[in-house]
Amino acid sequence: MRKIGSGFVFLGVVFLGVFFAVVRAQEESPVSPVTKSFITVDSHTVALEHVRVIDGTGSAPAPDQTIVIENGVIREIAKSGTVSVPAGAHVMDLTGRSVIPGLVGMHDHLFYPTASGQGPAPGAPALYGEMGFSFPRLYLAGGVTSLRTTGSLEPYADLALKKMIDTGKMPGPKFHITGPYLEGDGSFAPQLHELSGPEDAVKLVNYWIDEGATSFKAYMHITRAELGAAIKTAHARGVKVTGHLCSVGFTEAADLGMDDLEHGIVVDQEFNPNKQPDVCPPSANDHPSIETVDVESAPVQAMIKKLVQSHVAVTSTLVIFETFAPEQPPVQDRILEALSLPSRVDYLSSRSKVVAGKGSGGVLLKKEMQFERDFVKAGGLLLSGEDPTGYGGVLAGFGDQRQTELLVEAGFTPLEAIHIATQNGAEFLGEGSRIGTLKTGKQADIVVINGDPSQKIADIENVELVFKDGVAYDSRKLIESVRGSVGLH
């Protein structure tokens, strides 16, 4: 019996040793089982053969190319048949497919309107939930491999999600985390901190840089003194500031050293004759609509020239303005399927009121398109983002694709639109040497598309695979995994 007992003890020790070895291996594994479930290619060497290469620079597409990826880096791009594919490489025949660089979303939040399931609730506070489960997956599925959060409501959550993605615990893009909104007195959303003055702005900026924020976004009620203090503090630490401004005009912001401006002329109040210094007009009834402002007028053109000379970028978010225009494209099934039932009810109810109405949304959208064309023509750096807020008409990933399509509707060529949505964002983030274009030596952030978006920009929605650092994720599986989740988590 003693021998049998010792045998059981020995087997128990062996079992425990194996168990803890497995647990330890799982803890040390760089990629979790959940993340692995969406990966279709994870090889040391990968060869993408017979693919059309749209490199993100705006250059003409190169047909029938082979891309060799080694250790997550592009090692060679050349005409198929002229490349010596390394032995043991994972070879993929991508005949009929195009590749573009991973999209760089420059206004891509991780939050979304909370739902009541009863349609719009007049007088209710504007509240937004963190979509830490669904949005990272949808962004990656849509071809977004890098993004800037451009305003955070839960910065600690955003930073934690970034860490989880970077360590392979969950799928998602590379995050550039923006700190909490730099907002003044009068915020419409109770989740935003309201600055008490320039000293408070300095304190907030320094604190969140220490915590890991890599940019900041000023908001509608900030004063010039607060904005100036925030910009000076951020710049002293190598961090950029953007803004969705109202109380401060674009020209004033340029004088203060602003790096980027969100949304464009539709939100700029400097041409409003009733505008008071440091005050965001309380309602649209207090000033003439921006639709009465002539983009070609001398004052507006002078403002554009000022932004260009001051190296202030502009982030295009045409897709959010489209949701307020009566003339909207048909509702896509993929959007309805991703929404939770309460969010779907709210979205369809709000959309029906917009479509049935006679608001100026369509006019403003066209005005913004004209402004962005003139800005780029003058030499300005135009970025691309989606802003998944409003009443819920814009979803992560899908919105970045539609935003690129709208750039084409604004008058840019498909190649120019892809350039704006990829290389421009990478350059602004200081990542241009690593991402944003498809070139030898850059990270293999590559979107595989069934079709040719250089000829038909709508093909950008036909994403099959998304390579991030040379690892390929299945777009369809990512989208399917969040069915009914948006609005919940």
N, C-alpha and C positions, 0 to 999 in steps of 0.2 A: 504493500500500500504506500510505503514511503517513497518507493521508486516511481510509482504511478503519480503520486502527488508532486514530486519534483519535476516529473515530465510535464504535468499541467502548468506548473510554475514557469518552466522553460518556454513552453508554447505561448503562455500569456505574455512573457517578456518579449518574445519574438513578435507577437501580434501588435503589442503596444509600440514596439520599435518601428514596425512597418507603418502603423497608423500615423505616428507622429512624423515619420519621414514623408508620407504622402501629404499631410497637412502642411509641413514645412515647404515642400516642393510647390504646393498650390499657392502658399503665401509669397514665395519667392518668384513665382512665374510672372513674367512681365505682362501677360495677357490673360484676363479672366475667361472662364468658360462662356460667360454671356457674350463678351466681345468676340470670342472665337466663333460663335455661332453665326456671325454675320460676315466672316472673312472667307473669301473664296480662293484667294491666292496670297500665300505668305512664304515666298521662296527667296533664297539668297540671290538668285539671278532669274530675271524674267525678260522675255522677249515678246514685244507686241509687234506682230508682223502684218503687213499689207493694210496699214491704217493711214487715214488722212490726218495730217498734223496741222492744227491751227494753233500757232505757238504763243498767241497772246500779245505779240508786239504790234499787231495790225498788218503784218505782212501777209501776202497771199498764201493760201493753204498749200502744203506740199503733199501730193498724192502718193500712195503706195510706199509708205515709209516703214522702217523697222526701228523701234525704240528698245534699246537694251538698258535694263535697270539692274544695278548691283548694289546690294546693301542699302536699298532705299534711295539711291542716287542715280540720276540719268547719266549713263556712261557713254552712250552713242545714239545719235539719230541720223539715219542715212537711208538712201533708196534701198528698198527690199531687194535682196539678191546680191547686194554689195557688202552686206554686213556679215562678219563671221560670228555667229551666235555661239557663245561658250557652251561646252559640253555640260550636260546636266541642267541646262536652263529650262525653266517652265515656259514653254512656247505657246502663244495664243494667236490664232489666225483671226484678225479683226477686219476682214474684208467687208466693206460696206459701212464700217464705223468711222467716226471721227473722234479725235481727242483734242481737248482744250486744257489749259491749266486749271487747277482747282480754283473755284470762285473765291474771291476775298470779300466777304460781306462787311461793309463799313458802317452799317446801322442795324445790327442784328441782335435784338434784345433776347433775353431768356425768360421774359415774362409775357403774359397774355391776359386780356380782360377776364375777370371772374364772371361767372354766368349765374343768372337767376332762373333761366328756363322759362321766363315769362315775357321775353322781349325787353325793349328799353324801359328803364325805370327812372322817370324824370325826378330830379332832385336827389337821387341816390349818390353816395360818394363814389368817386372813380377809384376802384380797387383792382389790383392786378395780382395774379398768382404766378409763382415760379414754376416754369415748365421744365424742371430739371430732368425729367424722364423723356418726354416726347421731343422737345426741341433739339437737343444735341443730335438725336437720331435723324430727325427730319432735315436738319441743316446738312449733315453729311450725305444723306440720301439724295439731296438736291444738287450735290456737287460742290458744296461749300466746304473747303478744307481748312480755311482760316477765317476768323471773324473778329471784329471789335464789338463788344457789347454795347457801347455808345449810350451809357446811362444805366445805372443799376439800382434796383429797389432792394435786392438782397445781396449785397456785395460779398458777404462771407460765404453764402451759398454758391455764388458764381466762382469764387476762388477755389472752393472745395470741389466743385464740378470740374474745373480745369485740372486740378491735381488728379482726380480720378481718371480723367481721359488720358492725361499725360502718362500715367502709370499703367494704362491698359485695363483698368477695372471696368470701364464702360466705353462704348463707342461714341465718337463725336469729333468735331473739328479741333483745330488748334485755337485756343481762346486768347484774346488780348482783352484783359479785364479793365473796364472803365469804372472808376469809383462812383460813389453816390452822387446824385445830381447836385450841382451847385445852384441852388434855387433861393430866391429872395422871398420877401413877405408877399403872400397872396397865392400860394400854390393851389391848384385845383384838386390835387391828389393828397390825401392825408398821409400817404406813405413817404412823402418827401420831407426831408429836413429843410427848414427855412433859416437861411443865414441871418445872423444878428448884426453883421458888419464885416468890414475887411479883415479884422483880426480873426473872426470865426472862419472866414474863408481860408486864411493861411493855415490855421490849426487843422481844418478838415483835410486840406490837400496834403500836408505833411504826414498826417496820421495814416491816410490811406495809401500813400506811396510806400510807407513803411510796412503796411500790411500786404502789399503786392500789386496794387493798382498801377497800370501802365498808361492811363490817360484819364481825362476828366471831361465832363459835359456840363456846360453852363445852361441854365434854363430860363424860362420866360420872364421871371420877375427879378432877376439879379440886377443889382445896380452897377454903374460903371466902376465905382470904387471897389466893390466886392470882386467884380470880374478882373479888374486890373491887378488886384492883390493876388488873386488865384493864379492868373497867368504868370506873373512874375515869380511866384513861389514854385510853380510847376516847371517853368523853364530853367530855373536855377538847378533843378534836379533832373534835367533832361527829359521831361514829360510834356506831352502836347495837350492842348485844350481845344475842344470843339464846342459848338453850342447851337441849340434851338432857341433863338433869341426873339424877344419882343420888346422888352423895356430898353434894350440897347440896339441901336441900328447897326447895319453891316459895316458902314464906313467908320463908325465909332469903334466897333470891335476890331477892325483892321488897325486902327491907330493904337489900340491897346495891346496889339501883338497876337491876336487870335490866330490859331493855326488852321482851323477848319470851320465851316458853317453848314449846318444841317438844313435840308429841305429846299433851300433856295429862296427866290424872291417872294414866294407866296406867303412866307412868314415875316418878311422884313417890313418893319413899320416906319422906316425913316422917311418915306414919301407920304405919310399920312399927315395932313395939315393940322390935325388935332392932337398929334403926338406931343406929350410932355416929357421932359428929360427924366430918365430913370423910371418911367412909368409905362407899363404895358396897358394899352387901351382896354377898358373893361369889357367892351362888347363890340360886335361888328357894326352896331347901329351908331357908334360914336365916330366913325370915319368912313370915307368912301371905300368901296371894295378895291382890292388890288387889281381887279379886272379893268378899272379905269386908268391904271397906270400904263403908259406906253413904254415897253421895254426898249424901243429904239430911241427914246427921248434922250437928250443930252445928260440930264441928271442920272438916269439909270446907267447909261453907258459910262459915265464918269465913275460911278460906284464900281462897276465891273472892272474898269481900268485900275482903280485903287486896290481891289482885291488881288488882281494879278500881280501888280507891282509889289504888293506886300506879301506875296507868296501864301495867300490864304486859299485853301482848297474849298470846294463845295461838294457836299454829298447829295447825290440825286436819290430821291425816294419817290419817284413818280408813282410807284405801285400803291402807296398809301393814299395818294390823292385820287387815283382812279376809283377807289372804293366810295368816294363821295360824289362821283359823277353819275348822272342818270344813265348815260350811255356806257354800260358795262358789258364785258363779255359774258357768255353763259356760265352758270355755276358749274364748276368741275366736280365730278363724282369723287375724285381723290381728296378734295377738300372736305366734303361732307362726311366721307368715311373716316377721316382722321379726327373729326370733332366729336366731343362727348355730346350726348343728346341735349342737355341744357344749353351748351354753347351753340349747337346747331340751331336750336330754336331762336336764340338771341340773334345769331348772325342772319338767318333768313328773314326774321322780322324786321331788323334794321335795314337790310339790303332792299327789301320790298318797298320800304318807305322812301329810300333814296331814289330807286328806279322810277317810282311813281311820281316823284316830286319834280319841281322845276328850279332847283337850286343852281348855283353858279359853279358847281364843282367841275363840270366839263370845260368851262371857260378858263378856270384857274389852272387846270391841268395843261391846257394848250399854252397858257401864258408862261408856265414854268418850263415847258419844253423849249419855248422860244428863248427864254433866259439862259438855259443851259447850253443851247447851241451857240449863243453869242459869247458866253463865258469861255467856252472851249476855243472858239474862233479867235478870241483875244489872247489866247495862250494860257488860260486857266487850267488847273488840275481838277478834273471832275472824277469823283469817286462814286461808288454804287452801293446802295443798301436798301433794305426793305421796310423796316419799322413795323413789326407785327403787332400793332396796337389798334387805334381807332375803335371801331365797333366789332372787330374780329374778322375782318375780311382778308387779312394777310396772314399766311402761315409760314413758319420757318421752312427754308429751303424752296418751297414752291414759290414764295414771294420773291426770292432772289432770281429765280428763273424768269418770272413774269417781269420783274424790273428790267432785266436785260432786254427782253422783247420790247418793252416800252421805250427804251433808249433808241431802238430802231424806228419805232413809230414817231419818235421825236425828231428824226432826221439823220441820225447816225447810221453808218453802214453796219451790217452784222459784225464785221471784223473790228470796227471801231468800238462797238458796244461791248464785245468780248474783251477788248483791250482795257476799256474803262473798268469792267467788272473783275479784272484779274491783275494786270501789271500795275495799274494806277494805285490800287489799294495797297499792293505789296510795297511799292515805292514809298508811299506815305507812311507806312508802318515801319520803315527802315529795314524791310525784309527783302528788298529787291534783288539782292545777290543770292538769295536762297529759294524764293518762290515767285510766283506771278507770271512766269514765262516758261516755256518748254525748251530748255537748252542744256547742253552737256555740262555736268557739274552741279546742276541744281537738284533740289529735292524732287523726288518723283511724286508730286501731287498732280494727279492726272485724272480727268473725267472722261470716261468712255461713253460715247453717245451713238445711238443707232440713228444715222442720218447725217445731214450736212448742214449745221447751223450757219456756216458761212454763206449759204445760199438761202436757207429757210430758217430763220432764227427760232421759230417755234419748235424746231427739232431739239433745242436745248432742254426741253422737257423729257426727252427720251433717254434718260440716263440709265445705263445698265450697270456699270461698275464705277466705283470711285476709289482711286489709289491715293492713300495718304502715307507719305514716306515709303512708297513702294509696296505697301500692303493694300490689297484690293478688297473692298467691301461691296456687298450685294445691295444695290439700291432698293430693289423690290422687297427684299426681306426686312430691311430697316423700316420702310414705310408700313408694311403689313404689321410689324410689331407694335405700332402705336395706334392701331385702329381704335377709334373711340376714346382716345386719351387726351387730346388737346382740350384744354379748359379744366382738366382735372389735375394733371401732374406732368 
